[in-house]
Amino acid sequence: MRKQEMRMGGEAGQGHGAGSPAEQVKALMDLLAGKGCQGSQAPQTSDRTPDSPQGPHGNDSRIQRHREALLSRAGGSLELGGPSPRLTNLLLVEGLMDLQLREHDFTQVEATRGSWRSAKTIALNKLFLPLSRVSIPPRISITIGVAGVGKTTLVRDFVCLWARGQVGKDFSLVLPLTFRDLNTHEKLSADRLIRSIFPHVGESGLEVAALAKVLLILDGLDECKTPLDFSNTVACTDPKKEMQVDHLITNIIRGNLFPEVSVWVTSRPSTAGQIPGGLVDRMTEIRGFNEEEIKACLEQMFPEDQVLLDWVLSQVQANRPLYLMCTIPAFCQLAGLALGHLCRHRQGPQDAEPPRTLCELYSWYFRMALSGEGQEKGKASPRIEQLAHSGRKMVGTLGRLAFHGLVKKKYVFYEPDLKAFGVDLVLLQSTPCSYFLQREETLASSAAYCFTHLSLQEFMGAAYYCSASKRAIFDLFTEGGVSWPRLGFLTHFRSAAQRAMQSEDGRLDVFLRFLSGFLSPRVNALLAGSLLAQGEHQGSRVQVAQLLLDCLHPDRVVCARAVNVLHCLHELQHTELARSVEEAMENGGLARLTSPPHRAALAYLLQVSDACAQEANLSLCLSQGVLQSLLPQLLYCRSLRLDTNQFQDPVMELLGSVLSGKDCRIQRISLAENQISNKGAKALARSLLVNRSLTTLDLRSNSIGPQGAKALADALKINRTLAFLSDVPLPYLHSLQSNRIRDDGAKSMAEALAANRTLSVMHLQKNTIGPPGAQLMADALKQNRSLKELRLSSNSIGDGGAKALSEALKVNQSLESLDLQSNSISDPGVAALMGALCTNQTLLSLNLRENSISPEGAQDLAQALCTNSTLKNLDLTANLLHDQGAQAIAVAVRENHTLTSLHLQWNFIQAGAAKALGQALQFNRSLISLDLQENAIGDEGACAVASALKANTALTALYLQVASIGASGAQALGEALAVNRTLEILDLRGNAIGVAGAKALANALKVNSSLRRLNLQENSLGMDGVICIATALSGNHRIQHINLQGNHIGESGARMISETIKTNAPSCTVEM
């Protein structure tokens, strides 16, 4: 896309009017040189004509003509709907990442998994304005983006919007230039630059107001024929002095020339590094497509064929590497064209499957170009012989140009270049060539040629190299130079591979992928006759694969070149190595695969595997050496799980260096169950002082101790991105569970909570925290406004700690979940907490299981439940409620309208309390889950609950495991299920319902339509009871899971019943 739109920028400088007199150019030069100062008059000339306009009004008319000229050359108007939001809101970045400076554009997209930096955005209309009231406007601005992302589209849109007066209103004059135009000059002065490029400004002279501001746009720095060298360029302040173009641009950027002019440069990231960071006032980045924009782009390509659109979309979404590349707009269009052509013209068996590799996709694009799809109506379709001839001729001409352009880092070509490489200018006018090479006029009245996308230059260059290597005697990379004789394709392939591996900027990476891809059987079948001979080089395929594997040296670090070797093997369709590592990841056998090729394959899978897209799980498989070799690749994993790897403190130093890197994209990292002490925690803490990506840190079950906790707490006082410390496998969590931090560590965490404003979840279970530590945490909660979840289970806070936390709950208005399980809390502590619940309006979940709450404490609980209107989840498992306490809670449940989940497991509850709860359920309309397991409620209690189910319309889950329920209780429950329409889960494991109970439940299953899960494990059903249940399922197609284990039916009976259930209810999962 970018190459096609560069024409707009090039034409923007062409003039229509007569050339300006020297005096009028001087007026413009004076402005650009900063000679006009505030309060001065416009420059006067002695030979001004009597009727020439005076002052600002005359300037306005000439600038208006300049605006009109820019609009005319840009096509008159923007596309319907104006610029896309992607281009009107740029990412405001602080500098270039190492990845952007060193690697190929494709590698940048693959390594970052198609995601873009989390950064603030800046609107296009504010691009050159100060960011705050105390800052100044930027003089040098750079906008970066990978090839094809839309940099020139952005420039074109900005110029059009400025010409209409919609953006850049502070600029009186905008001067858009492209490096394609500048490349046509060997030497140029600032004075001649203005004369040659903008002759139309002021047909009879331009007198610019002293207050005028100018924006100079330099589009496409990556296409400058000579790299900018700020270290060795001589300073020049004379606007009339002739110098090399790169020296001129360097002096303009430094401010030696045009010091008052604002300069806006666009560039690919790797080339933008030529400009020293100290000279850049503002850097922005254009992000690529997101999922919705990819879909919208393809919809625009196939507006009238929904079937074709759906097929193309499905192929893009099913192929992760292809999807990642489609975040680049130009690639998305290219892929859409190729896939659309494939879908329309599938014929032979080689066309049956969609492209699996990059080379296959481009082969379809090549076939589309040769077929002339989209050519003018009335023209006959070319014959196969013509296609073959056209393909070979095009590769011979364009391919040679493309290859040597890649070698010399040359991406724009002019007519002398074409003649030097023997390119037939007549051939360039053919339809096939127009799909690859594009021609545009420059301001010097000469033509510039470029490939429509960088990847097409790489594809054609590889095609030429593949063809030329059959007959080339000397090294193709050293054309015209001295080299040893090289005979045979393998020798030339080895030369290409060596040069690609030695390249520091990765510019030959994709070229080598395409070269490898031409040996794929599917690509050979697609291009046989037109580009390749049938079976060409197929005998070399195994040898090439081994040659590539030999490139994976036992280096200390897996570099991007090594990962590219795996991409080449994928193009070659030699996938055994990657597949073996992927299988090892799935079955837990990764620990034994530690060789350099296996490490490279693992790094490759971290980028392209669907399984690693959301989380890279490397638990139980990494040594320190393997981790160290993978560090550059781990930088860009969003979620990283490194549990149970026996990592010690030195590994934390390594990970700390990764987390401290400006390129780091890691958002979630789990280091649970390693051997990290306070030294390792300190290393991680140091990284948190500068890290801006991490939101989740899990350090549970290590030994960081109080000192490690203090280091992390000190970091949390400064860190503003980490949101959670927890062991839950969800985003935004942080855990210090089981780290022996004690009260001293709790004090440090409390200090952090008092200062931190982003932490949302903190898990401090099993840390020997007593009442003093709880008191400090409570004091912090009185100040903290961000924490949503706090887990203090399995500590020893006692009633003193509970009382302190209750005081905090009266003040805190952010905490939603509090876990105090197993903390020796008795009735006084519960009374204090319940007193706080009477006023607290934010707590949603309270866990008090495994404490010492008696019937007296239950009275306080009941009173709070009658008052509180926010609590939804209450867990009282394993306390000492007995019937008396449970009955009090039952009364409260009858009146409460917000509680949704109540756990009363193992509380010595009997039939009396079950009856009370049954009565409450007949009136309650909020409770959806009730847990009464391991309470001896018996048949009498079960009948009471069953009676409630006939009237209740809210409960969806009922847990009655090990509740002393027999046949009569099951029969009552069966009768209830025949009526109830809401219950989805019923767990009766560990009772004794027998055959009679099974028959009752079976009869209910025949008519019940709501139950999804039924657990009848260990219920003495016998073969007869199990058969009753299995038979009943033939009429019930809603049940999804049933457990019939432990019912004494033997292996043969289990198999028979399992088959029966599969026949009667194929969608039901059965455990036998």
VOKOLKOL-872308 format. One record per residue (C-alpha): x, y, z. Coordinates in steps of 0.05 Angstrom, whole numbers, plus 5000, padded with zeros to 4 digits. Each point is the difference from the previous one (the first is absolute). Layout:
BEGIN
XYZ...
This chain:
BEGIN
500050005000505550475018503549964933493750144963498550615043507050304996498050314934495750515038505950245039504350044938495150394960498650485057506350384982498750084925498450704977494850234951501650734997505850404973506749995035500950515057504950574992506449955041497850565046493649645018503749355015504650415044494050235040498049285013507349825015500450565052493949715035502849294999506750255026496550345058501850714980493050255009498850205073493850185037497650714989504050094935496950174934499749534941506350004958500150564948503149964931502350594959497149744935493149815026494650164949495350575019493949555003503249455041496249855063502450305065500649695069496449415030493950044954504449904939503449425035493349695016498049994927506449674978499849485056492849864981502349854929505349545030494649635039495849924937506049744962501449475053492749785001500049954924506249574999497549565056493749814961495650565024497149675062500949485053496949324994492849955020499450055075506850335009506249695031499249365040500350055076506449604996503450594965496750565037502349735068507449845001503849645055504450485039506449615013506350175038505049724951501949414957500249305028506249574989495749534959498050574954507250224991502849314985494749574965496049934936493050295001496949304996504249785059497650595041492749814988501349265014504150115062494850465031494349534980496750544958498850435061502150735004503150375057495550225057500750754994496150645004497150244935500350694969494950264952502250214930497650715012504550055061506149664970504250645000497150345061503050025070498049425045498950475059499550735017507350035022503049634939501750264932498149744931504749474971504850224946502149314977494549474998500749294975494449524983502149284993496549394973501749344966499849964924492850024976496850275064497850664969505350535012499050334933492549955006500750385065504250554967495050064942494250055048503450525042501850424940492849974974497250175069504950585007498250274932492750005022501850355065498049425045506849835031506650355010496750685005506350285032503949884935499450524945503749554952500849254994505449744953499449254986506149654970501849284987506849695000498449714932500250714973506250185039503649384974500050294930505050535021507449875012501250675032495150535023499950655039494450225045498750584953499649554938495749505039494650535007500950254929499449314968494749705042495250585014500150464939492550095004500150375067498750724983499250084926502150735006503749955066498749765070500450485058499049605063497750305066505350015054495649575044499349464948501849285019502349474952499749245003504949614957497849274988505449494981496349364982503649334995506850075032501049254989500250154925505750515004505449744954505650195049499349885075500250625044506550085037499550505056507049855027503950184938495750524965503150694999495550555028497550504949495850635010500450284930493449874963503450104932505649495010499449374958500949345038498049274998492649905013501349595063504550565026494550514985494749605038504849905058501250745006492650154996498549505056505750285043497250704991506050284964495350154942492750225008500650035077492950285008496849474957496449405030502249354968495949364995503549374978496749334985504049364997500349265012502449885072506949724983501850614958497250505049505849825046504650394954497450645033503150085070494849965054502450655030497650384938493149705001494750395038494149534987499449294974493549684980498349324971494549764954496949375027497749444954493249714991496149685057495249424989494250454982504250404951502649374965492849794990497950694975505850014951498049334970492750214998501950594957503749534953494149534991493850445010495349584957502249295013498449795072501949274988506950204974500950505057498249475053504949514969505850504998498550225071500049285025506849874968503150615031497249855069501949264997507350144983503350375058506450214963495850264942495450365049506050345033502550254933493050264981500750525055504250364947494850334954504049914936501149265015492749925017498150264931505149564966497649385039492850174983501650054926503849345000494849625040494450294958503449764937501349325030492749915019497650204931504949574961501049365039500949434951504949445014501649625064505650495016494750545005495549635048503350265063501050735019507050285007503849765061506350404988502150694979503049754935493549634982496050645010504850404956500049454948492550104994501150754994505149854945495049564964494850555006504850504970501749554941492649854986498750744994494149985048496850695001502450174929495550394953493849644975500449754930507149765005501049264991502849615058507349804988501549284981504249545044506050084953499450755004499649965075506349585005503850464954497650625037501849715067507149824980501150674966497350395059504449635049506050104955499050754998496450225064503149445040507150214986498250725016496649785065505749555022505650504990495750545031499449585063507549875002501450754993494350225045496950354941492350044997498850564950502649954929500850504944500849914925507749965004499249435050495249644953504850064942505849765042496249365016497349914930492750115018495550074939495950645010494749734952499149395045498650465059493750244965497049305000494449805048504049475038505650495015495150515027498449525057507350035022503350654978497050695000502150614961499250725022502550674976504950405042500750755004506249964956495549744942503149315005496649355020501049625065498449275007498749595063497049345018492950065026502349705066506849815028497949275006498749974925507050244987502549455045495649484965502450204931507250045023499649295028496749764936505750294959505349715046496749314997500050034924506950314991503449515047499049454949505050314952504050505042507349825008502050555048496750275063493750384981500950465060506550284975498050194929505950334966504649825058505049455010497449345029501749274999496249564951493449755027496649434964493249715013493750235035502049745068506450404999496250644983494749855052505549915053502850684980493250335007498849675068506850225025498950724979493150015031502749725066505650525000495450584986499250445061493750344977496349384975498950304931500949324967495649615047493650004959504149924936502849355029493049775020497650084928506249664973498649415046492650014982501549894926502349305019493349835031496249484959493650425002503550634976503449604945493249744978497050705000505750324960501949414955500750264929499450745016505750115048502849325018501249374960496049395021503649695059505550524998504949945058495549485035505949545006503550535042494450095050502649535054507150274992497550725006496249825063506449715030503850614978495150455036500349575063507650064999499150765005497349915071506650055037500449895075500050755014498550255070493850374977494749814948500450604953494950234949504249684944499249325033492550095006499950194926503249334984493749675029495850454956504249764941498949275019492550155005500250294930503749384977494549595034505349645041496350065066502549405039504250415048494550505017494849455005504349605049500850595046492750184996498049285019505050035058496750645024493249664999502049375036504950305050506349724969503450664983505349935055504049484961500350434936505850475013504250004936501050654961495049784945494849845053501150675034499250364934493749614985497250185069501450744987496549934932493949685032499650555052498650464941495549604955496649475042492650095016501249685067505250535019495950584974496450115066505049685048506949694991500049445051507249795012499049695069503849385020504650024940505250555001507150025027503750645012504149904937493949904955496450595031506150444989500349814927492650174991500150685035499750424936493849624978496650025068500050764997493850004956495849465034493750315029499149465053505749565026499349425048506649745029497449605059503849435033506550084963504650005061502250704982504450335051502250725010504950054941494249864953496250585030505950454982499149774928492450105001501050675033504350234941494449794953494550355040504450635003500850034925496450554962497749484950496649565053492849824984498949495056493450145035499349385043505449565030499449425048506049745039496349575050503349415036507250174983505850125048500150765002502650345063500550725020505850134952495849774941494150425024504650615004502249894928492849984978498450615042505450404965496949834933493150225025502850705012500650104924495449484970493750284967496749374972499249505057493149975032500449305031505349685044499249335034505549815050496149515042503649435035507050295000504150255059500850754989499050145075499050685032506050324964497549784932493050255017503050675020503850074935493749854960495950475043504950574988499549884926492450015003500250695030502850244934497449504949493550224967498449404955500149385045492849885018499849335037503949525045496349324996500149274982493650004960501249854926496850644978502950664975501950565047501849595062505949985048501649475052504849945058496649395028504449525041506150455003501050065075499850764999497250035072497850645034506150394976498349834928492750185012502350675027503850134934494049794959495550465041504650594987499749844926492449965001499650685033504150314943498049574940494050204958499849434949500549345037493349654997501249305028504849775054500849275023503849905065497749315021504449555043504950535022499849955076496850685007497250145069495850545032505450544994500749884926492550004991499550665038505050324952496449734939493450275029503150695010502350004927493049804976497250625033504250414951500249554939494850104946502149504947500349305032494249564981502149335028504149815061501649295020502749885070498049275007504149505040503450535044498950135074496750675004494949775053494550435029504750595008501650014927492749904982498050605043505350434967497549814931492950145020501950725017503150064931493749734967496050565031504350504963502549644938495550064939503849604948501349305028495249494969502949335023503149815067502749305015501249845074499749254995503649615055502150595045497649785070494450504999494649875052493550345019503050675023503650094935493849814960495850485041504750574981500049814926492449954999499550685032504050284942495749634949493950375026502950654972504849764945497150064930505649724956502049305026497249464954503549385025502149785071503649345014499949785074500749254990504249585049499450485058496549915068493250324991494849735048492450095002501150655038504350274943494749764951495050465034504550604982500649734929492549944994498950715024505050274949496849614943493350325018503150694994505449944946497850094928506449884961503249345023499149454948504649445021500749745072504349395016499149715070502749304986503149615057497750425059495949815062493150264981495949385019492550024990498950615043504850444961497749744932492850145019501650725017503450074932494049684966495550545029504650534971500149664932492550054998500550765006506450124961499350194927507350044976503749375023501149534941504749475029500149695070504949465023498149635063504049364989502349615061496650405054496549455040493350194970494349505006492849954978497450585042504450514965498649684933492650105012501250735016504150094938494649664959494950485026504650594984501049754928492650034988500350765008507150174979500950234928507550164998503849385023502449594941505149535035499249635067505349545028497849535056504849434988502949605057494250185046495649435026493450294978497349304984493749844961495950475043504450594982500349794927492449974997499750715027504850274948496449614946493450315020503250694993502449824929492949924977498850745014506950314993501750294932507050295014504549435025504449704945505149605041498749545060505649615034497949435046506149555000500849545060493550255032497349325025494550004947496649344984494649764952494350415029504150644996501849844928492849864984498050685027505450334959497649624938493050265010502850715006504249934936493849794962497150695017506150455007502350384937506250365025504749525036506149854956504849645048498249475051505649655038498049395042506849665003501449565061492849865021496149354999494050114955500349284972495949724943493550315024503050695002503149904932493349804971496850635029505350454971499749634933492550144995501550735014505350034946494949784948496150655010505150495029502950504950504650425043505049535033507050034967504449635050498249415046504949665048497849335026506949735017500549505057492549915012499249234999496050034936502149324975498949774929492550095003500450715025505250204948495849694944494050415023504050644995503149824933493349824970496850645025505150424962497049784933494650515012504350545030504550384952501850575047504449645050507450124984503849625055498449415045504549645050498349275017506749785028500649565061493349654993502549284997498349814928506849744978504150174939495749624950493750325028503250684998501849914926493049774983496650575037504950514971498349774929492550035017500650715024504150204939494449724957494350315039503350665016506050114953501350705026500549775072506849865033499749405046505049805054499849255017
